[in-house]
Amino acid sequence: MIPRLTSDSIEVSDALEAIETYFENGWSDGLPVVPPTPEAVTAMLEAASLVPDDILGIEPVKGAVITAEKAAINAVMAGCKPEYMPVVIAAIEAITQPEFNLHGITVSTMGAAIMLIVNGPITKDLEINSGVSAFGPGHRANATIGRAIRLVIQNILGTKSNNGLDKATLGHPGKYSWCIAENEEALPNEWSPLHVTHGLTEGESAVTVMSGLSGTQFGEHEASTPEGILDAFAQRLYPMGPGVKQVVLVICPEHASHFSAAGWKKEQVGKYIYENARKPASEWIAMGFPSGAQRDPKSELGDANADQLTSVLDSPESAIPIVVGGDGGAWSAVIPPWSLGSRSKVVTRPIKANR
């Protein structure tokens, strides 16, 4: 029995007319959508044991309510399978937390996209890619789960580039879809997966959301020590300026193997960068960045303050290392969050198959 859905229905002759209708009404992200028939929407709801009017989240600034029915419609449109719905729900719960600052992210000129990082057994069950070309195309779960969140933002919260609310100067492809899994099999010895670091248990499945700017990929093919690899990371962090509150360090399996061989613990990553990726205030100022250590003419320290070393990280905990990618090639990446983590925090939520 199909539950009573309250969304307006549209009569069309076939799927192609439905696709064109969605284009004409601005309900697409620029790509064709899957027509959300009542049967398909109901299958989404049943997969997560939800009824249509269940509230999944409320956007804190606009007060926009995201119901299960509306989320299911957009998940169908994105091409999700019903079994993907629990991941979509957990992601919605995460992005609507006040500390994530969803409104600020989606209307800013900075052009951040929402990245989903999935952990736990569900990544295998749903075949969410964590390995070769994890940030690339070719995997339905990655592409459609990430796209579902984008369509929710566009169609439920009303934030679009053609209506004046999305003010991104450039944007980036992650605004279409951005969902990966952490490569837990490639984690160095005794490293906890991301969701465990954030307080959940190893056997749970979870999704972590961050407001990511364009990633900076780099190759480090010479260094074979954690210190050398992290020095290469530091070079990509310096352009962000001092005192970065949060930043995701995407460590490829080849680089991760060197951390394992050296017996490094996960918390040593942020500690090393915090202590070693430092510049004098004068250099930060020369790069065009304000610095809390810059010279104050009224200070008794005078010019001495210009030599005060300031780290690129606000604290050792500012670094968020994850292991992602295929075995071949020593290519890692840095992904800075919107506002460098000062106004948007990374949020993790458990994925519950039966709610």
C-alpha positions as CSV (number, residue, x, y, z in Angstrom):
1,M,0.0,0.0,0.0
2,I,1.4,3.4,-1.0
3,P,1.4,5.9,1.9
4,R,-0.4,9.2,1.3
5,L,2.1,11.5,-0.4
6,T,1.3,15.2,-0.2
7,S,3.5,16.5,-3.0
8,D,1.8,17.7,-6.1
9,S,1.6,15.1,-8.9
10,I,2.2,15.9,-12.6
11,E,0.7,13.9,-15.4
12,V,3.1,13.3,-18.3
13,S,3.0,10.9,-21.3
14,D,6.4,9.3,-20.8
15,A,9.8,9.6,-19.0
16,L,11.3,11.9,-21.6
17,E,8.5,14.4,-21.1
18,A,8.9,14.1,-17.3
19,I,12.7,14.9,-17.7
20,E,12.0,17.9,-19.8
21,T,9.3,19.1,-17.4
22,Y,11.8,19.0,-14.6
23,F,14.3,21.0,-16.7
24,E,11.7,23.6,-17.5
25,N,10.7,24.1,-13.9
26,G,14.3,24.4,-12.6
27,W,14.2,21.2,-10.5
28,S,17.3,19.7,-12.1
29,D,20.9,20.4,-11.4
30,G,21.5,20.6,-15.2
31,L,21.5,16.9,-15.8
32,P,18.5,14.6,-16.5
33,V,16.7,13.3,-13.5
34,V,14.9,10.1,-12.7
35,P,11.1,10.7,-12.7
36,P,10.0,10.3,-9.0
37,T,6.9,8.1,-9.4
38,P,4.9,7.4,-6.2
39,E,6.0,3.8,-6.3
40,A,9.7,4.8,-6.4
41,V,9.3,7.4,-3.6
42,T,7.5,4.9,-1.5
43,A,10.3,2.3,-1.9
44,M,12.8,5.0,-0.7
45,L,10.7,5.6,2.4
46,E,10.2,1.9,3.2
47,A,13.9,1.3,2.9
48,A,14.5,3.6,5.8
49,S,11.3,2.8,7.7
50,L,10.0,6.3,7.3
51,V,6.6,7.9,6.8
52,P,6.2,10.8,4.5
53,D,5.9,13.5,7.1
54,D,8.8,12.5,9.3
55,I,11.1,15.5,9.7
56,L,14.7,14.7,8.9
57,G,16.1,18.2,9.6
58,I,15.4,21.9,9.8
59,E,17.8,24.4,8.2
60,P,18.6,26.7,11.2
61,V,18.6,30.1,9.4
62,K,15.7,29.8,6.9
63,G,13.7,27.4,9.1
64,A,13.1,25.2,6.0
65,V,11.8,21.8,7.0
66,I,13.2,18.7,5.2
67,T,10.6,15.9,5.4
68,A,11.2,12.3,4.5
69,E,8.9,12.6,1.5
70,K,10.7,15.5,0.0
71,A,14.1,13.9,0.6
72,A,12.9,10.6,-0.9
73,I,11.7,12.5,-4.0
74,N,15.1,14.1,-4.5
75,A,16.9,10.8,-3.9
76,V,14.9,9.2,-6.6
77,M,15.6,12.1,-8.9
78,A,19.3,11.7,-8.2
79,G,19.3,8.1,-9.2
80,C,19.6,6.5,-5.8
81,K,18.7,2.9,-5.0
82,P,16.3,2.6,-2.0
83,E,19.1,1.0,0.1
84,Y,21.1,4.3,-0.2
85,M,18.4,6.2,1.6
86,P,19.8,5.7,5.2
87,V,23.0,7.4,4.1
88,V,21.1,10.3,2.6
89,I,19.1,10.7,5.8
90,A,22.2,10.7,8.0
91,A,23.8,13.3,5.7
92,I,20.7,15.5,6.0
93,E,20.8,15.2,9.8
94,A,24.5,16.2,9.7
95,I,24.2,19.2,7.4
96,T,21.3,20.7,9.3
97,Q,23.3,20.8,12.6
98,P,23.9,24.5,13.6
99,E,27.7,24.1,13.8
100,F,27.8,23.1,10.1
101,N,26.3,26.5,9.0
102,L,24.6,25.2,5.9
103,H,23.1,28.6,5.0
104,G,26.4,30.3,5.1
105,I,28.1,27.6,3.0
106,T,25.4,27.6,0.3
107,V,25.0,31.3,-0.2
108,S,28.7,32.3,0.1
109,T,30.8,33.7,-2.8
110,M,33.5,31.2,-1.7
111,G,31.7,28.4,-3.5
112,A,32.2,25.5,-1.2
113,A,30.5,22.2,-1.9
114,I,29.3,19.6,0.6
115,M,31.5,16.5,0.8
116,L,30.3,13.3,2.3
117,I,32.8,10.8,3.7
118,V,31.2,7.4,4.5
119,N,32.7,4.9,7.0
120,G,31.8,1.5,8.3
121,P,30.3,-1.8,7.0
122,I,27.8,0.0,4.8
123,T,30.5,1.2,2.4
124,K,31.0,-2.4,1.4
125,D,27.3,-3.2,1.3
126,L,26.5,-0.3,-1.0
127,E,29.8,-0.4,-2.9
128,I,30.8,3.2,-2.1
129,N,34.1,3.7,-3.8
130,S,37.1,4.5,-1.5
131,G,39.9,3.3,-3.8
132,V,40.9,3.9,-7.4
133,S,39.6,7.3,-8.6
134,A,37.5,7.7,-5.5
135,F,36.8,11.3,-6.3
136,G,36.0,10.4,-10.0
137,P,33.1,9.0,-11.9
138,G,31.9,5.5,-12.4
139,H,30.3,4.5,-9.1
140,R,26.6,4.8,-8.7
141,A,26.5,5.0,-4.9
142,N,29.1,7.8,-4.8
143,A,27.5,9.8,-7.6
144,T,23.8,9.5,-6.7
145,I,24.1,9.9,-2.9
146,G,26.2,13.1,-3.3
147,R,23.8,14.3,-6.0
148,A,20.8,13.7,-3.7
149,I,22.1,16.1,-1.1
150,R,22.7,18.8,-3.8
151,L,19.1,18.4,-5.1
152,V,17.8,18.6,-1.5
153,I,19.7,21.9,-1.1
154,Q,18.4,23.2,-4.4
155,N,14.8,22.0,-4.4
156,I,13.9,22.0,-0.7
157,L,16.1,24.9,0.6
158,G,15.8,26.8,-2.6
159,T,19.4,27.7,-3.0
160,K,20.2,27.9,-6.7
161,S,22.7,29.8,-8.8
162,N,20.0,31.1,-11.1
163,N,17.8,32.6,-8.4
164,G,20.4,34.8,-6.7
165,L,20.8,32.7,-3.5
166,D,23.9,30.7,-4.5
167,K,26.4,33.5,-4.9
168,A,29.5,31.3,-5.6
169,T,32.0,33.3,-7.7
170,L,33.4,30.2,-9.3
171,G,32.0,27.1,-7.6
172,H,33.5,23.7,-8.5
173,P,32.4,20.3,-9.7
174,G,31.8,19.0,-6.2
175,K,28.6,21.1,-6.2
176,Y,27.1,18.5,-8.5
177,S,28.0,15.5,-6.3
178,W,30.7,14.8,-3.8
179,C,30.6,11.5,-1.9
180,I,33.4,9.1,-1.1
181,A,34.2,6.3,1.4
182,E,37.4,6.2,3.5
183,N,39.7,3.3,2.5
184,E,39.7,1.6,5.8
185,E,41.7,-1.4,4.5
186,A,44.6,0.9,3.7
187,L,44.7,2.7,7.1
188,P,48.1,2.5,8.9
189,N,48.4,0.1,11.8
190,E,46.3,1.2,14.8
191,W,44.8,4.1,13.0
192,S,41.1,4.5,13.7
193,P,38.7,5.3,10.9
194,L,37.4,8.9,10.7
195,H,34.0,8.1,12.4
196,V,35.7,6.4,15.3
197,T,38.0,9.4,15.7
198,H,34.8,11.4,16.0
199,G,33.4,9.3,18.8
200,L,31.5,6.4,17.2
201,T,32.4,2.7,17.3
202,E,34.2,0.6,14.8
203,G,31.2,-1.6,13.9
204,E,28.9,1.4,13.2
205,S,28.4,3.0,9.9
206,A,28.5,6.8,9.6
207,V,28.7,9.8,7.3
208,T,30.9,12.8,7.9
209,V,30.1,16.1,6.2
210,M,32.4,19.0,5.4
211,S,32.1,22.2,3.4
212,G,34.9,21.6,1.0
213,L,36.6,24.0,-1.4
214,S,38.4,22.7,-4.4
215,G,41.0,20.1,-3.4
216,T,44.7,20.5,-4.2
217,Q,46.2,17.2,-5.4
218,F,50.0,16.8,-5.3
219,G,52.5,14.1,-6.0
220,E,55.3,13.3,-3.5
221,H,57.3,10.5,-5.0
222,E,60.6,11.0,-3.3
223,A,59.8,11.1,0.5
224,S,59.5,7.8,2.3
225,T,59.1,9.1,5.8
226,P,56.1,10.6,7.5
227,E,58.1,13.8,8.1
228,G,58.9,14.2,4.4
229,I,55.4,13.5,3.3
230,L,53.9,15.9,5.8
231,D,56.4,18.6,4.8
232,A,54.9,18.2,1.3
233,F,51.4,18.6,2.8
234,A,52.6,21.8,4.6
235,Q,53.6,23.4,1.3
236,R,50.0,23.1,0.2
237,L,48.7,24.4,3.5
238,Y,50.8,27.6,3.6
239,P,48.6,29.4,0.9
240,M,45.7,29.2,3.3
241,G,47.3,31.4,5.8
242,P,47.9,31.0,9.6
243,G,45.6,29.5,12.2
244,V,43.5,27.2,10.0
245,K,40.8,25.7,12.2
246,Q,40.1,22.5,10.2
247,V,41.5,21.0,7.1
248,V,41.2,17.5,5.5
249,L,44.4,15.8,4.6
250,V,43.7,13.1,2.0
251,I,46.5,10.5,2.4
252,C,46.8,8.0,-0.4
253,P,47.5,4.3,0.4
254,E,51.1,4.5,-0.8
255,H,51.8,7.5,1.5
256,A,49.9,5.8,4.3
257,S,52.1,2.7,4.1
258,H,55.1,4.9,5.1
259,F,53.2,6.0,8.3
260,S,52.5,2.4,9.1
261,A,56.1,1.3,8.6
262,A,57.3,4.1,10.8
263,G,54.8,3.2,13.5
264,W,53.2,6.7,13.6
265,K,50.0,7.2,15.4
266,K,47.2,9.2,13.8
267,E,47.4,12.0,16.2
268,Q,51.0,12.6,15.4
269,V,50.0,13.9,11.9
270,G,48.4,17.1,13.2
271,K,51.0,17.4,16.0
272,Y,53.9,17.4,13.5
273,I,52.3,19.9,11.1
274,Y,51.3,22.2,14.0
275,E,54.8,22.2,15.4
276,N,56.7,22.4,12.1
277,A,54.6,24.2,9.5
278,R,55.3,27.7,10.9
279,K,56.3,31.1,9.5
280,P,57.4,34.3,11.1
281,A,54.6,36.9,11.3
282,S,56.5,39.1,8.8
283,E,56.3,36.3,6.2
284,W,52.6,35.8,6.7
285,I,52.1,39.5,6.3
286,A,54.3,39.5,3.1
287,M,52.1,36.7,1.7
288,G,49.0,39.0,2.3
289,F,47.6,37.3,5.4
290,P,46.8,39.0,8.7
291,S,48.6,37.5,11.6
292,G,47.8,37.7,15.3
293,A,51.6,38.1,15.7
294,Q,52.0,41.0,13.4
295,R,53.9,44.0,14.7
296,D,52.0,46.3,16.9
297,P,53.6,49.8,17.0
298,K,52.4,50.3,20.6
299,S,53.8,47.0,21.7
300,E,56.8,46.9,23.9
301,L,58.1,44.0,21.7
302,G,58.2,46.3,18.7
303,D,59.9,44.7,15.7
304,A,60.6,41.5,17.7
305,N,57.0,40.6,17.2
306,A,57.6,40.3,13.4
307,D,59.8,37.3,14.1
308,Q,57.2,35.4,16.2
309,L,56.5,32.0,14.6
310,T,52.9,31.2,13.9
311,S,51.6,27.8,12.7
312,V,49.5,27.3,9.7
313,L,47.2,25.2,12.0
314,D,45.2,26.6,14.9
315,S,45.9,23.4,16.9
316,P,47.1,19.8,16.3
317,E,43.5,18.7,16.1
318,S,42.9,21.1,13.2
319,A,44.3,18.4,10.8
320,I,41.8,15.8,9.8
321,P,43.6,12.9,8.1
322,I,41.7,10.4,6.0
323,V,43.0,7.6,3.8
324,V,41.5,7.5,0.3
325,G,42.5,6.2,-3.1
326,G,44.1,3.4,-5.1
327,D,47.4,1.6,-4.4
328,G,49.3,2.9,-7.4
329,G,50.8,6.4,-7.3
330,A,51.9,8.6,-4.5
331,W,49.2,11.3,-5.0
332,S,47.6,12.9,-2.0
333,A,45.5,16.0,-1.6
334,V,44.5,18.9,0.7
335,I,40.8,19.9,1.0
336,P,40.2,23.1,2.9
337,P,36.7,23.7,4.4
338,W,34.7,26.9,3.9
339,S,36.0,29.7,6.1
340,L,38.9,27.4,6.9
341,G,36.8,25.8,9.6
342,S,36.2,29.0,11.6
343,R,32.5,29.2,10.7
344,S,31.7,25.7,9.6
345,K,32.6,22.5,11.5
346,V,32.9,19.0,10.3
347,V,30.0,16.9,11.5
348,T,29.6,13.1,11.8
349,R,26.3,11.2,12.2
350,P,25.6,7.5,12.5
351,I,23.8,5.7,9.7
352,K,20.8,3.8,10.9
353,A,19.4,1.2,8.6
354,N,16.2,0.8,10.5
355,R,15.0,3.9,12.2
